[in-house]
Amino acid sequence: MKTKSPQDDRILALAEPVAAELALEIVRVRIMSGKRARLQIMADRADGSGIEVEDCARLSRGLSDVFEVEDPIAGEYDLEVSSPGIDRPLTTLAHFARWEGNEAKIELDRLAEGRKRFRGILAGVEDDNVGLDMEGEDDTTMIPFDWIVEAKLVLTDALIEADLKARGRGAATTEGDE
């Protein structure tokens, strides 16, 4: 799920060692077409604690050096290195485990129970399956990771709180909270 095409796969293979040297992980690679192609690379710290602008700049410089030699995209393109954001894509089993207890949207490559899209609270990982607690269901739904084509967290107050905690900033307080 980090990639969607063989070209994305090649770019990921070039980018991961550069990111690893900076203690970062590549979350997702996408090539966006248009008048001028745009190579979008989302990265985060390996521990999920969030990436800063300086991290993006260092990764961008390192990737530019490698891409200049390897030339993974024909023609001109813009390189965009960014954070995955709070409502981040989930592209590895570790992401699903890390964000357990938060709401997510999941899209499958096939029909399961008559549908491809699911929404619920992440309930951990078991073997190669992602657990999802869905409203109105008594049992946790287990979704094979290999069936997932797209997944992302849903922006909620609980997610914002978890993101602040992961970044070591604690709870946000407003005037009068004590």
C-alpha positions as CSV (number, residue, x, y, z in Angstrom):
1,M,0.0,0.0,0.0
2,K,3.0,2.3,0.2
3,T,3.0,2.2,-3.6
4,K,0.6,1.7,-6.5
5,S,2.8,1.0,-9.5
6,P,6.1,-0.6,-10.4
7,Q,7.6,2.9,-10.9
8,D,6.5,3.8,-7.3
9,D,8.1,0.5,-6.2
10,R,11.4,1.5,-7.8
11,I,11.2,5.0,-6.2
12,L,10.4,3.4,-2.8
13,A,13.5,1.1,-3.1
14,L,15.7,4.2,-3.7
15,A,14.1,6.3,-1.0
16,E,13.9,3.9,1.9
17,P,17.7,3.7,2.5
18,V,18.0,7.5,2.4
19,A,15.1,7.8,4.9
20,A,16.5,5.1,7.2
21,E,19.8,7.0,7.5
22,L,17.8,9.9,8.9
23,A,15.8,7.6,11.2
24,L,12.7,8.2,9.1
25,E,10.3,5.8,7.3
26,I,8.6,6.3,4.0
27,V,4.9,6.1,4.5
28,R,3.7,6.5,0.9
29,V,5.0,7.2,-2.6
30,R,2.7,8.6,-5.3
31,I,3.4,10.1,-8.7
32,M,0.7,12.7,-9.6
33,S,0.3,13.5,-13.3
34,G,-0.4,16.9,-14.7
35,K,1.4,19.4,-16.9
36,R,4.5,18.6,-14.8
37,A,4.6,15.4,-12.8
38,R,4.7,15.6,-9.1
39,L,6.5,13.0,-7.0
40,Q,4.9,13.0,-3.5
41,I,6.7,11.2,-0.8
42,M,5.2,11.1,2.7
43,A,7.6,10.3,5.5
44,D,7.5,10.1,9.3
45,R,9.8,9.3,12.1
46,A,10.2,5.5,12.5
47,D,8.6,5.7,16.0
48,G,5.6,7.7,14.6
49,S,6.3,10.7,16.7
50,G,6.0,13.1,13.8
51,I,8.2,14.7,11.3
52,E,9.3,18.3,11.4
53,V,10.0,20.7,8.5
54,E,13.7,20.3,8.9
55,D,13.4,16.5,8.6
56,C,11.4,17.0,5.3
57,A,14.1,19.3,4.0
58,R,17.0,16.9,4.9
59,L,15.1,14.0,3.3
60,S,14.3,16.0,0.2
61,R,18.0,16.9,-0.2
62,G,19.1,13.3,0.2
63,L,16.5,12.0,-2.2
64,S,17.4,14.7,-4.8
65,D,21.0,13.5,-4.8
66,V,20.0,9.9,-5.3
67,F,17.3,10.7,-7.9
68,E,19.7,12.9,-9.9
69,V,21.9,9.8,-10.4
70,E,19.3,7.1,-10.7
71,D,16.7,9.2,-12.7
72,P,13.6,7.2,-11.7
73,I,11.1,9.4,-13.5
74,A,11.4,10.3,-17.2
75,G,11.1,14.0,-17.9
76,E,10.8,16.9,-15.4
77,Y,9.0,16.5,-12.1
78,D,8.6,18.3,-8.8
79,L,9.6,16.4,-5.6
80,E,7.3,17.0,-2.7
81,V,8.3,15.6,0.7
82,S,5.7,15.9,3.4
83,S,4.3,14.7,6.7
84,P,1.5,12.1,6.4
85,G,-0.6,14.5,8.5
86,I,-2.8,13.7,11.5
87,D,-5.4,11.8,9.4
88,R,-2.5,9.8,7.9
89,P,-2.5,6.9,5.5
90,L,-2.0,3.5,7.2
91,T,0.3,1.5,4.9
92,T,1.9,-1.2,7.1
93,L,0.7,-3.6,9.8
94,A,2.8,-1.6,12.3
95,H,0.7,1.5,11.5
96,F,-2.5,-0.3,12.3
97,A,-1.1,-1.6,15.6
98,R,0.4,1.9,16.5
99,W,-2.9,3.7,16.0
100,E,-5.1,1.0,17.7
101,G,-8.1,2.6,19.4
102,N,-8.5,5.3,16.7
103,E,-11.1,5.5,14.0
104,A,-10.1,4.5,10.4
105,K,-11.5,4.1,6.9
106,I,-10.4,1.0,5.0
107,E,-10.9,0.2,1.3
108,L,-10.4,-3.3,0.0
109,D,-9.5,-4.7,-3.4
110,R,-12.5,-7.0,-3.3
111,L,-15.9,-7.3,-1.9
112,A,-16.2,-8.7,1.7
113,E,-19.6,-9.0,3.3
114,G,-21.0,-7.3,0.1
115,R,-18.9,-4.1,0.3
116,K,-15.4,-2.8,-0.2
117,R,-15.4,0.1,2.3
118,F,-15.3,-0.2,6.0
119,R,-15.1,2.3,8.9
120,G,-14.6,1.6,12.5
121,I,-12.2,1.7,15.5
122,L,-8.8,-0.1,14.9
123,A,-8.7,-3.1,17.2
124,G,-5.1,-4.2,16.7
125,V,-3.3,-6.7,14.5
126,E,-3.5,-10.5,14.7
127,D,-1.2,-12.4,12.4
128,D,-1.6,-10.7,9.0
129,N,-5.1,-9.4,9.8
130,V,-6.3,-5.9,10.9
131,G,-8.9,-5.8,13.6
132,L,-11.8,-3.3,13.2
133,D,-14.6,-2.7,15.6
134,M,-17.6,-1.4,13.6
135,E,-20.7,0.2,14.9
136,G,-23.6,-2.2,15.2
137,E,-21.3,-5.3,15.2
138,D,-20.7,-7.4,18.2
139,D,-17.6,-9.1,17.0
140,T,-14.3,-7.5,15.8
141,T,-14.0,-7.8,12.0
142,M,-10.7,-9.2,10.9
143,I,-9.5,-7.9,7.6
144,P,-6.6,-9.6,5.8
145,F,-3.9,-6.9,5.3
146,D,-3.2,-8.1,1.8
147,W,-6.8,-7.1,0.8
148,I,-6.4,-3.5,1.8
149,V,-5.7,-1.0,-1.0
150,E,-6.2,2.2,1.0
151,A,-6.6,3.0,4.6
152,K,-6.4,6.2,6.7
153,L,-7.2,7.5,10.1
154,V,-10.3,9.6,10.5
155,L,-9.8,13.1,12.1
156,T,-11.4,13.0,15.5
157,D,-10.8,14.8,18.8
158,A,-9.3,11.5,20.2
159,L,-6.9,11.3,17.2
160,I,-5.8,14.9,17.8
161,E,-5.1,14.0,21.5
162,A,-3.2,10.8,20.5
163,D,-1.1,12.8,18.0
164,L,-0.2,15.4,20.6
165,K,0.7,12.7,23.0
166,A,2.9,10.9,20.4
167,R,4.7,14.1,19.7
168,G,5.4,14.6,23.5
169,R,3.2,17.7,23.7
170,G,0.6,16.3,26.1
171,A,-3.0,17.4,26.2
172,A,-4.0,20.7,24.7
173,T,-5.6,22.9,27.3
174,T,-7.8,25.9,27.0
175,E,-8.1,28.8,29.4
176,G,-9.9,27.8,32.5
177,D,-8.9,24.1,32.3
178,E,-7.2,22.9,35.4
